[in-house]
């Protein structure tokens, strides 16, 4: 017996596959690990897979339908292997907090670069906005940084219900990846939108002011609007992979719209005279934090992209 379905949970040992109205518990065939992809996880949530049942009634994933896109990061700080977070995504939401915990802007930029590289539309959710009533300048500055780069930023608060209706309408009929650091409230947000889903939530660690992991494995949940939500484990870092130095600036939309005015066609936007990008940074038309992330990634990640 064979069939085709979508992977809704991937633990590394077992995989849940929704196939013809059933949830099948599957293993993967060993040869899937030997296709030359240096990935820690050959089958991921969102994959369309082909499955077969043996005489003992056990299901096996024996093939993966080619992915139309995916979100990927470097598996560890000193690894050239990749870790694919999810595949076949219509849109990605990155949940960001300015306090409790504070999300580093470089983390946001790395996530957005990957979305640009793999053609996944991204929206930024500025969470716990109710805690920022006394810091309107910080909120305005964050909006300016990313809206000037071309991204939509939505203020939300799961506890106060702020922005929830907007988010819910955007999820209809879409496969949506929701990601971010631990403790930013991803699972709480999903539970607020869809209270019938069994989503684990947690609190912030007082000792380190960091989030406690509540989601252990990426899980895809069907929602009432006909779409899916992919809840991911909290991510501490986001190392880029499969992106060359010379390509990096192509994944900053504000650089793309400016670079055509550079004096040199092969400008790296770091030191060349007549660089329109550097001039735009000096004039405030490109946010300094975004340009700083660009330079840091060129420097810090160079050894991993060779």
C-alpha positions in Angstrom: 0.0 0.0 0.0 1.4 3.4 -0.9 0.2 7.0 -0.6 1.3 10.7 -0.6 0.9 13.1 2.3 2.3 16.1 4.1 4.7 15.9 7.1 3.2 17.6 10.1 5.8 16.7 12.7 9.4 15.6 12.4 11.2 14.4 15.6 14.2 12.9 13.8 13.2 9.4 14.6 9.5 9.4 13.8 7.5 11.5 11.4 3.7 12.2 11.4 2.3 12.3 7.9 -1.2 13.5 7.1 -2.4 11.2 4.3 -6.0 10.9 3.0 -7.5 12.0 6.3 -5.2 9.8 8.4 -2.2 10.6 10.6 0.4 8.0 9.9 3.4 7.4 12.1 6.3 6.8 9.8 10.0 6.2 9.7 12.3 7.2 6.8 14.0 4.9 4.5 17.8 4.9 5.1 18.8 6.0 1.6 17.0 9.3 2.0 19.9 10.3 4.2 22.5 9.7 1.4 21.5 12.1 -1.3 24.4 14.5 -0.9 22.5 17.2 1.1 24.5 18.0 4.1 21.5 18.4 6.4 20.9 17.2 9.9 17.3 16.5 8.9 16.5 15.0 5.5 12.7 15.1 6.0 11.1 18.3 7.5 7.7 19.6 8.4 5.9 20.8 5.3 7.5 18.2 3.0 5.2 16.4 0.6 6.3 12.8 0.9 5.5 9.4 -0.6 4.8 6.6 1.9 4.4 2.9 1.8 3.1 0.2 4.3 4.9 -3.1 4.7 3.4 -6.5 5.6 3.7 -5.7 9.3 1.6 -2.6 9.0 4.6 -0.1 9.5 4.7 3.0 7.3 7.9 4.3 5.7 8.7 7.5 3.9 10.5 6.5 0.7 10.6 9.6 -1.4 10.3 13.4 -1.1 8.5 15.6 -3.7 10.8 18.4 -4.8 10.4 21.4 -2.4 9.2 24.8 -3.8 11.0 26.6 -1.0 12.3 26.2 2.6 13.8 28.0 5.5 17.3 26.9 6.4 20.0 27.8 8.8 23.5 26.6 9.8 23.2 23.6 12.1 25.7 24.8 14.7 28.3 27.4 15.3 31.1 25.4 13.8 29.2 23.2 11.3 28.9 23.3 7.5 25.8 21.2 7.8 22.4 22.7 7.4 19.2 22.4 9.4 16.1 23.0 7.4 13.3 24.4 9.6 10.3 23.8 7.3 9.5 23.5 3.6 6.8 24.5 1.1 5.9 27.7 3.0 3.5 30.4 1.8 4.7 33.0 4.3 6.8 33.4 7.4 6.1 35.4 10.5 9.1 36.3 12.7 8.0 37.2 16.3 10.2 39.9 17.8 10.2 41.4 21.3 12.1 44.5 22.4 11.9 43.5 26.1 11.4 40.2 28.1 13.4 39.0 26.1 15.1 41.5 23.7 15.5 40.2 20.2 18.8 41.1 18.6 18.3 43.1 15.4 21.0 41.0 13.7 18.9 37.9 14.4 16.0 39.5 12.7 18.1 40.5 9.7 19.5 37.0 9.3 16.1 35.5 9.3 14.8 38.0 6.7 17.9 37.4 4.5 17.0 33.7 4.4 13.4 34.4 3.6 14.5 36.7 0.7 17.0 34.0 -0.5 14.4 31.3 -0.7 11.5 33.6 -1.8 9.4 33.3 1.4 7.3 36.4 2.0 8.1 37.6 5.6 6.1 39.7 8.1 7.5 41.0 11.4 5.3 40.7 14.5 6.4 43.1 17.2 5.0 41.2 20.2 4.2 42.2 23.8 3.5 45.7 22.6 1.5 46.2 25.8 4.8 46.2 27.8 6.1 49.1 25.6 3.6 51.8 26.4 6.3 53.8 28.1 8.7 53.4 25.2 7.0 54.9 22.1 10.3 56.1 20.6 11.7 52.5 20.6 8.6 51.2 18.9 8.7 54.0 16.3 12.4 53.4 15.6 11.9 49.7 15.1 9.0 50.3 12.7 11.1 52.8 10.8 14.1 50.4 10.4 12.1 47.6 8.9 9.2 49.5 7.1 11.8 51.6 5.3 13.4 48.3 4.1 10.0 47.2 2.7 8.7 44.9 5.5 5.3 45.0 7.2 5.6 45.3 11.0 2.5 44.5 13.0 2.2 45.4 16.7 0.6 42.5 18.7 -0.2 41.5 22.2 -1.6 38.0 22.8 -2.6 39.0 26.4 -4.4 42.2 25.3 -5.7 40.9 22.0 -3.9 43.6 20.0 -3.4 42.8 16.3 -4.8 39.3 16.7 -7.7 39.8 14.2 -5.2 41.1 11.6 -2.9 38.1 12.0 -5.8 35.6 11.9 -7.0 37.0 8.6 -3.5 36.7 7.1 -3.4 33.0 8.0 -6.4 32.0 6.0 -5.6 29.4 3.4 -1.9 29.8 3.8 1.0 27.6 5.1 2.6 30.0 7.7 5.8 29.4 9.5 6.0 31.2 12.9 9.5 31.6 14.3 11.6 33.6 16.7 13.8 33.4 19.8 12.6 31.5 22.8 10.3 33.4 25.1 8.9 35.8 22.5 5.5 34.3 22.7 5.1 32.2 19.5 3.1 29.4 21.1 1.1 31.9 23.2 0.2 33.8 20.0 -1.0 30.6 18.3 -3.0 29.5 21.3 -4.7 32.9 21.4 -5.7 32.8 17.8 -6.7 29.2 17.8 -7.5 28.2 21.4 -8.6 24.7 20.4 -5.1 23.7 19.3 -3.0 21.9 21.9 0.0 24.3 22.0 2.4 24.2 24.9 3.4 27.6 26.3 6.0 28.7 28.8 7.4 31.6 30.8 10.6 33.6 30.8 13.5 32.4 33.0 14.0 35.0 35.7 17.6 34.1 36.2 18.7 34.7 32.6 15.8 36.7 31.2 15.6 34.2 28.4 12.7 32.2 27.1 12.3 28.6 28.2 11.8 26.2 25.2 8.2 25.1 25.0 8.1 23.7 21.5 10.6 20.7 21.2 10.0 19.9 17.5 8.5 21.9 14.6 4.9 21.0 14.3 2.3 21.8 11.6 -1.3 22.4 12.8 -4.3 22.5 10.4 -6.4 25.5 11.1 -10.1 26.2 10.6 -9.5 28.6 7.7 -8.0 25.8 5.6 -4.4 26.7 6.1 -1.6 25.4 8.4 0.5 27.0 11.1 4.0 25.7 11.7 5.1 26.3 15.3 8.9 26.0 15.6 11.3 25.6 18.6 12.8 28.8 19.9 15.9 29.6 17.9 19.0 31.1 19.7 21.1 31.9 16.7 20.6 32.0 12.9 23.7 31.1 11.0 23.4 31.6 7.3 24.3 28.9 4.8 24.3 28.5 1.0 24.7 32.3 0.6 27.8 33.6 -1.1 29.5 36.9 0.0 28.9 38.5 -3.4 25.2 37.6 -3.2 24.5 38.8 0.3 23.5 42.4 -0.5 20.9 41.0 -3.0 18.8 39.9 0.1 18.6 43.4 1.5 15.6 45.0 -0.4 16.7 48.5 0.4 20.2 47.9 -1.0 18.8 46.4 -4.2 16.8 49.6 -4.8 19.9 51.8 -4.2 22.8 49.8 -5.6 22.0 50.7 -9.2 23.5 54.2 -8.5 26.9 52.9 -7.4 29.9 54.0 -9.4 31.1 50.4 -9.9 28.9 47.6 -11.2 30.7 45.1 -9.0 30.6 47.3 -5.8 30.7 45.3 -2.6 29.1 48.2 -0.7 31.9 48.2 1.9 34.7 50.6 0.9 34.4 51.6 -2.8 34.3 55.3 -3.7 31.0 56.4 -5.2 29.0 53.7 -3.3 25.4 54.7 -3.3 24.6 52.3 -0.5 27.2 53.8 1.9 25.9 57.2 1.0 22.3 56.2 1.7 23.4 54.9 5.1 25.2 58.2 5.9 22.0 60.1 4.9 19.8 57.8 7.0 17.9 56.4 4.0 19.2 52.9 4.9 19.1 52.1 8.6 22.5 51.9 10.1 21.6 48.7 12.1 20.7 47.0 8.8 24.0 48.0 7.2 25.9 47.0 10.4 24.3 43.5 10.1 25.4 43.3 6.5 29.0 44.0 7.5 29.0 41.6 10.5 27.6 38.8 8.4 30.2 39.3 5.7 32.9 39.2 8.4 31.6 36.6 10.9 30.1 34.1 8.5 32.7 34.2 5.7 34.4 31.0 6.8 31.1 29.1 6.8 30.0 29.9 3.2 33.1 28.6 1.4 
